[in-house]
């Protein structure tokens, strides 16, 4: 242990710049008041700069050819990178020793693999933090192997673990969000304004929404959809197909594509509810907990980690088809006490289960268990 009551945790991030939700969670974990944080990254970039502004010590652990590995995992590519795996593991051990780390906490699959190798050759206790679902059988095998190599393993939702039961050293710790007040909620009068807020990616289910909205229109519900987000260049045709479907259904006046927005008020402001139609299982979509933590009802697809946040009919809705969407939209459009109850229950769920203090408490318990072994 380091001198002092708090353990020093070296977070090991596999990317130098902010890429997605895992890096947002990393930023939250660096602010955990129960630890002394440090950070290792493969190169200088926005992640290291943001950490230094918070007074966090940073070490550079070059990945070499390990950075070129992509999903699906291919044994040949992994084999070609083995020399750099060993070099990175040695660099991580040196960084842990120099910084006086008590625990290494890895935050991405390449980082997990390097950290597991470092652990096998003498690094401090290792906590791996899995933010992904195993899409392929080869990935499920990797998840199990990493969990055996780690001292403790965190999965962000139960959906992330490939087996029916969790091993003794695997714990579900949901990501956290600090509830806030949203100052730009619209009046309850029509039209009902529902937002999609996130990446425009085929896995996110945005293609379902034109047909769902058309079904609501045909049921006599005055509703509109606001799409806030952008697509990567390789998914431009996906967005064009969605726009074409909107036009074909005669929904041009009811759908607005507003592009990417920054800040919670800009992302969620002016909405009565949020829809998260991720029909491809999503580990734990942050847009669900953010909307709930702002008091917005969420209509979510019943897949991945979404059912771990939404209890259907109590704090939101789990919807897999147009009929379910129409039923939820009808309740929202009517407003009144039932909607206020949903809003209150959503906020209570975040405060009780999905807040940052709750996440920190659960992480601190995992660090304590890691240090006892």
C-alpha positions as a Markdown table, in Angstrom:
| # | Residue | x | y | z |
|---|---|---|---|---|
| 1 | Unk | 0.0 | 0.0 | 0.0 |
| 2 | Unk | 1.1 | 3.6 | -0.5 |
| 3 | Unk | 1.7 | 5.8 | 2.5 |
| 4 | Unk | -1.7 | 7.1 | 3.5 |
| 5 | Unk | -5.2 | 5.7 | 3.8 |
| 6 | Unk | -6.2 | 5.9 | 0.1 |
| 7 | Unk | -5.0 | 3.3 | -2.4 |
| 8 | Unk | -3.2 | 4.7 | -5.4 |
| 9 | Unk | -4.9 | 3.4 | -8.5 |
| 10 | Unk | -3.2 | 3.5 | -11.9 |
| 11 | Unk | -5.9 | 3.7 | -14.6 |
| 12 | Unk | -4.7 | 2.2 | -17.9 |
| 13 | Unk | -6.5 | 3.6 | -20.9 |
| 14 | Unk | -6.0 | 2.1 | -24.4 |
| 15 | Unk | -6.6 | 5.3 | -26.4 |
| 16 | Unk | -5.0 | 8.8 | -26.3 |
| 17 | Unk | -8.1 | 10.7 | -27.2 |
| 18 | Unk | -11.8 | 10.6 | -26.2 |
| 19 | Unk | -13.4 | 7.9 | -28.3 |
| 20 | Unk | -16.7 | 7.0 | -26.5 |
| 21 | Unk | -18.4 | 6.2 | -23.3 |
| 22 | Unk | -15.5 | 4.3 | -21.7 |
| 23 | Unk | -13.4 | 7.5 | -21.7 |
| 24 | Unk | -16.3 | 9.4 | -20.1 |
| 25 | Unk | -16.4 | 6.8 | -17.4 |
| 26 | Unk | -12.6 | 7.0 | -17.0 |
| 27 | Unk | -12.9 | 10.8 | -16.4 |
| 28 | Unk | -15.5 | 10.1 | -13.7 |
| 29 | Unk | -13.3 | 7.4 | -12.1 |
| 30 | Unk | -10.3 | 9.8 | -11.9 |
| 31 | Unk | -12.4 | 12.0 | -9.7 |
| 32 | Unk | -13.2 | 9.3 | -7.2 |
| 33 | Unk | -12.6 | 10.9 | -3.7 |
| 34 | Unk | -11.7 | 7.5 | -2.2 |
| 35 | Unk | -8.5 | 7.0 | -4.1 |
| 36 | Unk | -5.3 | 8.7 | -5.4 |
| 37 | Unk | -5.6 | 8.4 | -9.2 |
| 38 | Unk | -2.8 | 8.1 | -11.8 |
| 39 | Unk | -3.1 | 7.4 | -15.5 |
| 40 | Unk | -1.2 | 5.5 | -18.2 |
| 41 | Unk | -2.0 | 6.0 | -21.9 |
| 42 | Unk | -0.4 | 4.8 | -25.1 |
| 43 | Unk | 0.5 | 8.4 | -26.3 |
| 44 | Unk | 0.0 | 12.0 | -25.6 |
| 45 | Unk | -3.5 | 13.3 | -26.4 |
| 46 | Unk | -6.7 | 14.7 | -25.0 |
| 47 | Unk | -7.1 | 12.1 | -22.3 |
| 48 | Unk | -3.7 | 12.8 | -20.8 |
| 49 | Unk | -4.2 | 16.6 | -21.1 |
| 50 | Unk | -7.6 | 16.4 | -19.3 |
| 51 | Unk | -6.1 | 14.3 | -16.6 |
| 52 | Unk | -3.2 | 16.7 | -16.0 |
| 53 | Unk | -5.6 | 19.6 | -15.7 |
| 54 | Unk | -7.1 | 17.6 | -12.8 |
| 55 | Unk | -3.7 | 17.2 | -11.2 |
| 56 | Unk | -3.4 | 13.5 | -12.1 |
| 57 | Unk | 0.1 | 12.1 | -12.8 |
| 58 | Unk | 0.4 | 10.6 | -16.3 |
| 59 | Unk | 2.7 | 7.9 | -17.7 |
| 60 | Unk | 3.1 | 7.0 | -21.4 |
| 61 | Unk | 3.0 | 3.3 | -22.2 |
| 62 | Unk | 3.6 | 2.8 | -26.0 |
| 63 | Unk | 1.5 | 0.1 | -27.5 |
| 64 | Unk | 3.3 | -0.4 | -30.8 |
| 65 | Unk | 1.6 | -2.9 | -33.1 |
| 66 | Unk | -0.9 | -3.7 | -30.4 |
| 67 | Unk | -2.7 | -0.5 | -31.4 |
| 68 | Unk | -3.5 | -2.1 | -34.8 |
| 69 | Unk | -5.6 | -5.0 | -33.4 |
| 70 | Unk | -9.3 | -4.6 | -34.3 |
| 71 | Unk | -12.5 | -6.6 | -33.7 |
| 72 | Unk | -13.2 | -9.3 | -34.6 |
| 73 | Unk | -10.0 | -10.7 | -33.0 |
| 74 | Unk | -7.8 | -12.5 | -35.5 |
| 75 | Unk | -5.1 | -14.8 | -34.1 |
| 76 | Unk | -2.6 | -14.0 | -36.8 |
| 77 | Unk | -2.7 | -10.2 | -36.1 |
| 78 | Unk | -2.4 | -10.9 | -32.4 |
| 79 | Unk | 0.5 | -13.2 | -33.0 |
| 80 | Unk | 2.3 | -10.5 | -35.0 |
| 81 | Unk | 1.9 | -8.0 | -32.2 |
| 82 | Unk | 3.2 | -10.3 | -29.4 |
| 83 | Unk | 6.6 | -8.7 | -29.1 |
| 84 | Unk | 4.9 | -5.3 | -28.5 |
| 85 | Unk | 2.6 | -6.9 | -26.0 |
| 86 | Unk | 5.6 | -7.9 | -23.9 |
| 87 | Unk | 7.2 | -4.5 | -24.4 |
| 88 | Unk | 4.0 | -2.7 | -23.3 |
| 89 | Unk | 3.6 | -5.0 | -20.3 |
| 90 | Unk | 7.2 | -4.2 | -19.2 |
| 91 | Unk | 6.5 | -0.4 | -19.6 |
| 92 | Unk | 3.3 | -0.7 | -17.6 |
| 93 | Unk | 5.2 | -2.5 | -14.8 |
| 94 | Unk | 7.8 | 0.3 | -14.7 |
| 95 | Unk | 5.1 | 3.0 | -14.7 |
| 96 | Unk | 3.3 | 1.3 | -11.8 |
| 97 | Unk | 6.6 | 1.1 | -9.9 |
| 98 | Unk | 7.6 | 4.7 | -10.6 |
| 99 | Unk | 4.2 | 6.0 | -9.7 |
| 100 | Unk | 3.8 | 3.8 | -6.6 |
| 101 | Unk | 0.6 | 2.3 | -7.7 |
| 102 | Unk | -1.2 | -0.1 | -5.4 |
| 103 | Unk | -3.7 | -1.3 | -8.0 |
| 104 | Unk | -3.8 | -1.2 | -11.8 |
| 105 | Unk | -7.3 | -0.6 | -13.3 |
| 106 | Unk | -7.5 | -1.3 | -17.0 |
| 107 | Unk | -10.2 | 0.4 | -19.1 |
| 108 | Unk | -10.3 | -1.3 | -22.5 |
| 109 | Unk | -9.6 | -4.6 | -24.2 |
| 110 | Unk | -6.1 | -3.9 | -25.4 |
| 111 | Unk | -5.2 | -2.4 | -22.1 |
| 112 | Unk | -6.7 | -5.5 | -20.3 |
| 113 | Unk | -4.5 | -7.8 | -22.4 |
| 114 | Unk | -1.3 | -5.9 | -21.7 |
| 115 | Unk | -2.2 | -5.5 | -18.0 |
| 116 | Unk | -2.9 | -9.2 | -17.6 |
| 117 | Unk | 0.5 | -10.0 | -19.0 |
| 118 | Unk | 2.1 | -7.4 | -16.7 |
| 119 | Unk | 0.2 | -9.0 | -13.8 |
| 120 | Unk | 1.5 | -12.4 | -14.7 |
| 121 | Unk | 5.1 | -11.0 | -14.6 |
| 122 | Unk | 4.9 | -9.1 | -11.3 |
| 123 | Unk | 2.8 | -6.0 | -11.5 |
| 124 | Unk | 0.4 | -4.9 | -8.7 |
| 125 | Unk | -3.1 | -6.4 | -8.3 |
| 126 | Unk | -5.2 | -5.9 | -11.4 |
| 127 | Unk | -8.8 | -4.8 | -11.9 |
| 128 | Unk | -10.1 | -5.0 | -15.4 |
| 129 | Unk | -13.2 | -3.0 | -16.4 |
| 130 | Unk | -15.2 | -4.5 | -19.3 |
| 131 | Unk | -17.4 | -2.0 | -21.2 |
| 132 | Unk | -18.2 | -4.3 | -24.2 |
| 133 | Unk | -20.5 | -7.2 | -25.0 |
| 134 | Unk | -18.8 | -10.3 | -26.4 |
| 135 | Unk | -20.1 | -10.4 | -30.0 |
| 136 | Unk | -18.1 | -13.5 | -31.1 |
| 137 | Unk | -17.4 | -16.8 | -29.4 |
| 138 | Unk | -13.7 | -15.9 | -29.6 |
| 139 | Unk | -14.4 | -12.8 | -27.6 |
| 140 | Unk | -16.3 | -14.6 | -24.9 |
| 141 | Unk | -13.3 | -16.9 | -24.5 |
| 142 | Unk | -11.0 | -13.8 | -24.2 |
| 143 | Unk | -13.4 | -12.3 | -21.5 |
| 144 | Unk | -13.1 | -15.5 | -19.5 |
| 145 | Unk | -9.3 | -15.7 | -19.8 |
| 146 | Unk | -8.9 | -12.1 | -18.8 |
| 147 | Unk | -11.1 | -12.6 | -15.7 |
| 148 | Unk | -9.0 | -15.6 | -14.7 |
| 149 | Unk | -5.8 | -13.5 | -15.0 |
| 150 | Unk | -7.2 | -10.4 | -13.2 |
| 151 | Unk | -7.5 | -10.0 | -9.4 |
| 152 | Unk | -11.0 | -8.5 | -9.8 |
| 153 | Unk | -13.1 | -7.9 | -12.9 |
| 154 | Unk | -15.9 | -5.3 | -13.4 |
| 155 | Unk | -18.6 | -5.5 | -16.1 |
| 156 | Unk | -20.7 | -2.4 | -16.6 |
| 157 | Unk | -23.9 | -4.6 | -17.0 |
| 158 | Unk | -24.9 | -8.2 | -16.5 |
| 159 | Unk | -25.3 | -8.4 | -20.2 |
| 160 | Unk | -21.6 | -8.0 | -20.7 |
| 161 | Unk | -20.8 | -11.4 | -19.2 |
| 162 | Unk | -21.2 | -14.4 | -21.6 |
| 163 | Unk | -22.2 | -17.1 | -19.1 |
| 164 | Unk | -25.2 | -17.8 | -17.0 |
| 165 | Unk | -23.4 | -17.1 | -13.7 |
| 166 | Unk | -20.7 | -14.7 | -12.7 |
| 167 | Unk | -17.3 | -16.0 | -11.5 |
| 168 | Unk | -16.5 | -15.0 | -7.9 |
| 169 | Unk | -14.1 | -12.3 | -8.9 |
| 170 | Unk | -16.5 | -10.7 | -11.5 |
| 171 | Unk | -18.8 | -7.9 | -10.3 |
| 172 | Unk | -21.4 | -5.7 | -12.0 |
| 173 | Unk | -20.8 | -2.0 | -11.4 |
| 174 | Unk | -23.1 | 0.2 | -13.5 |
| 175 | Unk | -21.7 | 3.5 | -14.7 |
| 176 | Unk | -22.7 | 6.6 | -12.8 |
| 177 | Unk | -24.3 | 9.9 | -13.6 |
| 178 | Unk | -24.9 | 12.8 | -11.2 |
| 179 | Unk | -28.6 | 13.9 | -11.5 |
| 180 | Unk | -29.0 | 17.5 | -12.6 |
| 181 | Unk | -31.8 | 20.0 | -13.3 |
| 182 | Unk | -32.9 | 20.5 | -16.9 |
| 183 | Unk | -33.9 | 24.1 | -17.5 |
| 184 | Unk | -35.3 | 23.7 | -21.0 |
| 185 | Unk | -38.1 | 21.1 | -20.7 |
| 186 | Unk | -41.0 | 22.2 | -23.0 |
| 187 | Unk | -44.5 | 22.8 | -22.0 |
| 188 | Unk | -46.8 | 19.8 | -21.8 |
| 189 | Unk | -48.9 | 21.0 | -24.8 |
| 190 | Unk | -48.6 | 19.2 | -28.2 |
| 191 | Unk | -46.8 | 18.2 | -30.1 |
| 192 | Unk | -45.1 | 15.5 | -28.0 |
| 193 | Unk | -41.4 | 15.9 | -28.6 |
| 194 | Unk | -39.3 | 12.8 | -28.5 |
| 195 | Unk | -35.5 | 12.8 | -29.0 |
| 196 | Unk | -32.9 | 10.4 | -30.1 |
| 197 | Unk | -29.6 | 11.6 | -28.7 |
| 198 | Unk | -26.5 | 9.7 | -29.7 |
| 199 | Unk | -24.4 | 8.3 | -32.6 |
| 200 | Unk | -26.2 | 7.6 | -35.8 |
| 201 | Unk | -25.0 | 4.0 | -36.1 |
| 202 | Unk | -26.8 | 0.9 | -37.4 |
| 203 | Unk | -26.4 | -0.7 | -34.0 |
| 204 | Unk | -28.3 | 2.2 | -32.3 |
| 205 | Unk | -31.6 | 1.3 | -34.0 |
| 206 | Unk | -32.4 | 4.8 | -35.4 |
| 207 | Unk | -33.7 | 3.1 | -38.6 |
| 208 | Unk | -36.7 | 1.8 | -36.5 |
| 209 | Unk | -37.9 | 5.3 | -35.6 |
| 210 | Unk | -39.6 | 6.5 | -38.8 |
| 211 | Unk | -42.0 | 3.5 | -38.8 |
| 212 | Unk | -42.6 | 3.9 | -35.1 |
| 213 | Unk | -43.4 | 7.6 | -35.5 |
| 214 | Unk | -45.7 | 6.9 | -38.4 |
| 215 | Unk | -47.6 | 4.3 | -36.3 |
| 216 | Unk | -48.0 | 7.0 | -33.6 |
| 217 | Unk | -49.3 | 9.5 | -36.2 |
| 218 | Unk | -51.7 | 6.9 | -37.6 |
| 219 | Unk | -53.0 | 6.3 | -34.0 |
| 220 | Unk | -53.8 | 10.0 | -33.8 |
| 221 | Unk | -50.9 | 11.1 | -31.6 |
| 222 | Unk | -49.4 | 14.5 | -32.4 |
| 223 | Unk | -45.7 | 13.7 | -32.0 |
| 224 | Unk | -42.4 | 14.8 | -33.5 |
| 225 | Unk | -38.9 | 13.3 | -33.5 |
| 226 | Unk | -35.7 | 15.3 | -33.0 |
| 227 | Unk | -32.5 | 13.4 | -33.9 |
| 228 | Unk | -29.4 | 14.9 | -32.2 |
| 229 | Unk | -26.2 | 13.2 | -33.2 |
| 230 | Unk | -24.0 | 12.5 | -36.2 |
| 231 | Unk | -22.7 | 9.5 | -38.1 |
| 232 | Unk | -19.1 | 8.5 | -38.9 |
| 233 | Unk | -18.3 | 9.0 | -42.6 |
| 234 | Unk | -18.6 | 5.3 | -43.2 |
| 235 | Unk | -22.2 | 5.4 | -42.1 |
| 236 | Unk | -23.4 | 8.3 | -44.2 |
| 237 | Unk | -25.5 | 5.9 | -46.4 |
| 238 | Unk | -27.2 | 4.7 | -43.2 |
| 239 | Unk | -28.4 | 8.2 | -42.4 |
| 240 | Unk | -29.5 | 8.8 | -46.0 |
| 241 | Unk | -31.6 | 5.6 | -45.9 |
| 242 | Unk | -33.3 | 6.9 | -42.7 |
| 243 | Unk | -34.0 | 10.3 | -44.3 |
| 244 | Unk | -35.4 | 8.5 | -47.4 |
| 245 | Unk | -37.7 | 6.4 | -45.1 |
| 246 | Unk | -38.9 | 9.6 | -43.4 |
| 247 | Unk | -39.8 | 11.1 | -46.7 |
| 248 | Unk | -41.5 | 8.0 | -48.0 |
| 249 | Unk | -43.7 | 7.9 | -44.9 |
| 250 | Unk | -44.6 | 11.6 | -45.3 |
| 251 | Unk | -42.9 | 12.6 | -42.0 |
| 252 | Unk | -40.7 | 15.4 | -43.2 |
| 253 | Unk | -42.6 | 18.0 | -41.1 |
| 254 | Unk | -42.4 | 15.7 | -38.0 |
| 255 | Unk | -38.7 | 14.8 | -38.0 |
| 256 | Unk | -35.7 | 17.2 | -37.5 |
| 257 | Unk | -32.1 | 16.1 | -37.9 |
| 258 | Unk | -30.2 | 18.7 | -35.7 |
| 259 | Unk | -26.7 | 17.2 | -35.8 |
| 260 | Unk | -24.2 | 16.8 | -32.9 |
| 261 | Unk | -24.7 | 18.9 | -29.8 |
| 262 | Unk | -22.4 | 19.5 | -26.8 |
| 263 | Unk | -23.6 | 19.8 | -23.1 |
| 264 | Unk | -26.6 | 18.2 | -21.4 |
| 265 | Unk | -28.9 | 21.2 | -21.9 |
| 266 | Unk | -28.2 | 21.3 | -25.6 |
| 267 | Unk | -28.5 | 17.5 | -26.0 |
| 268 | Unk | -31.6 | 16.9 | -24.0 |
| 269 | Unk | -33.3 | 20.4 | -23.8 |
| 270 | Unk | -36.7 | 20.9 | -25.3 |
| 271 | Unk | -37.6 | 17.2 | -25.1 |
| 272 | Unk | -40.6 | 15.5 | -23.4 |
| 273 | Unk | -38.9 | 12.1 | -23.6 |
| 274 | Unk | -35.9 | 10.2 | -25.1 |
| 275 | Unk | -36.0 | 7.1 | -27.2 |
| 276 | Unk | -33.0 | 4.6 | -27.2 |
| 277 | Unk | -33.9 | 2.0 | -29.8 |
| 278 | Unk | -30.7 | -0.1 | -29.7 |
| 279 | Unk | -31.9 | -3.3 | -31.2 |
| 280 | Unk | -28.4 | -4.6 | -31.3 |
| 281 | Unk | -27.6 | -5.2 | -27.6 |
| 282 | Unk | -25.8 | -2.2 | -26.1 |
| 283 | Unk | -23.7 | -2.8 | -22.9 |
| 284 | Unk | -25.1 | 0.2 | -20.9 |
| 285 | Unk | -26.1 | 3.2 | -23.1 |
| 286 | Unk | -25.2 | 6.4 | -21.3 |
| 287 | Unk | -28.1 | 8.3 | -22.9 |
| 288 | Unk | -30.5 | 6.2 | -20.8 |
| 289 | Unk | -29.1 | 7.1 | -17.4 |
| 290 | Unk | -28.4 | 10.7 | -18.5 |
| 291 | Unk | -32.0 | 11.3 | -19.6 |
| 292 | Unk | -33.4 | 9.5 | -16.5 |
| 293 | Unk | -31.1 | 11.6 | -14.3 |
| 294 | Unk | -32.5 | 14.7 | -15.8 |
| 295 | Unk | -36.0 | 13.6 | -15.1 |
| 296 | Unk | -36.9 | 12.6 | -18.7 |
| 297 | Unk | -38.8 | 9.5 | -19.4 |
| 298 | Unk | -37.0 | 7.0 | -21.6 |
| 299 | Unk | -38.4 | 4.5 | -24.2 |
| 300 | Unk | -35.7 | 1.9 | -24.5 |
| 301 | Unk | -35.3 | -1.3 | -26.5 |
| 302 | Unk | -35.3 | -4.4 | -24.3 |
| 303 | Unk | -31.8 | -5.6 | -25.1 |
| 304 | Unk | -28.3 | -5.4 | -23.6 |
| 305 | Unk | -28.0 | -3.4 | -20.4 |
| 306 | Unk | -31.1 | -1.3 | -21.0 |
| 307 | Unk | -33.4 | -3.6 | -19.0 |
| 308 | Unk | -31.0 | -3.2 | -16.1 |
| 309 | Unk | -31.9 | 0.5 | -15.9 |
| 310 | Unk | -35.5 | 0.6 | -17.1 |
| 311 | Unk | -38.4 | -1.2 | -15.3 |
| 312 | Unk | -41.2 | -1.3 | -17.8 |
| 313 | Unk | -44.1 | 0.9 | -16.9 |
| 314 | Unk | -42.5 | 2.1 | -13.6 |
| 315 | Unk | -39.6 | 4.4 | -14.5 |
| 316 | Unk | -39.8 | 4.2 | -18.3 |
| 317 | Unk | -40.8 | 1.8 | -21.1 |
| 318 | Unk | -39.2 | -1.2 | -22.8 |
| 319 | Unk | -40.4 | -1.2 | -26.4 |
| 320 | Unk | -39.4 | -3.6 | -29.2 |
| 321 | Unk | -42.0 | -2.6 | -31.9 |
| 322 | Unk | -44.3 | 0.1 | -33.2 |
| 323 | Unk | -47.2 | -1.1 | -31.1 |
| 324 | Unk | -45.2 | -0.7 | -27.9 |
| 325 | Unk | -43.9 | 2.7 | -29.0 |
| 326 | Unk | -47.5 | 3.9 | -29.7 |
| 327 | Unk | -48.6 | 2.7 | -26.2 |
| 328 | Unk | -45.8 | 4.6 | -24.5 |
| 329 | Unk | -46.4 | 7.7 | -26.7 |
| 330 | Unk | -50.1 | 7.7 | -25.8 |
| 331 | Unk | -49.3 | 7.8 | -22.1 |
| 332 | Unk | -46.7 | 10.6 | -22.6 |
| 333 | Unk | -49.1 | 12.6 | -24.8 |
| 334 | Unk | -51.8 | 12.4 | -22.1 |
| 335 | Unk | -49.4 | 13.7 | -19.5 |
| 336 | Unk | -50.6 | 14.3 | -15.9 |
| 337 | Unk | -49.9 | 12.1 | -12.9 |
| 338 | Unk | -48.8 | 8.9 | -14.7 |
| 339 | Unk | -46.0 | 10.7 | -16.5 |
| 340 | Unk | -44.9 | 12.6 | -13.4 |
| 341 | Unk | -44.7 | 9.3 | -11.6 |
| 342 | Unk | -42.5 | 7.9 | -14.4 |
| 343 | Unk | -40.3 | 11.0 | -14.2 |
| 344 | Unk | -39.9 | 10.7 | -10.4 |
| 345 | Unk | -39.2 | 7.0 | -10.5 |
| 346 | Unk | -36.6 | 7.5 | -13.2 |
| 347 | Unk | -34.8 | 10.2 | -11.2 |
| 348 | Unk | -35.0 | 8.0 | -8.1 |
| 349 | Unk | -33.5 | 5.0 | -10.0 |
| 350 | Unk | -30.4 | 7.1 | -10.9 |
| 351 | Unk | -30.0 | 8.5 | -7.4 |
| 352 | Unk | -30.3 | 5.0 | -5.9 |
| 353 | Unk | -28.5 | 2.8 | -8.4 |
| 354 | Unk | -26.7 | 4.9 | -11.1 |
| 355 | Unk | -25.2 | 7.9 | -9.4 |
| 356 | Unk | -21.5 | 8.7 | -9.2 |
| 357 | Unk | -21.4 | 8.3 | -5.3 |
| 358 | Unk | -22.9 | 4.8 | -5.7 |
| 359 | Unk | -20.3 | 3.9 | -8.4 |
| 360 | Unk | -17.4 | 5.2 | -6.3 |
| 361 | Unk | -18.6 | 3.2 | -3.3 |
| 362 | Unk | -18.7 | 0.0 | -5.3 |
| 363 | Unk | -15.4 | 0.6 | -7.0 |
| 364 | Unk | -13.7 | 1.3 | -3.6 |
| 365 | Unk | -15.0 | -2.1 | -2.3 |
| 366 | Unk | -13.5 | -3.8 | -5.3 |
| 367 | Unk | -10.1 | -2.1 | -4.8 |
| 368 | Unk | -10.2 | -3.2 | -1.1 |
| 369 | Unk | -10.9 | -6.8 | -2.2 |
| 370 | Unk | -8.1 | -6.7 | -4.8 |
| 371 | Unk | -5.6 | -5.5 | -2.2 |
| 372 | Unk | -6.6 | -8.3 | 0.3 |
| 373 | Unk | -5.6 | -11.0 | -2.2 |
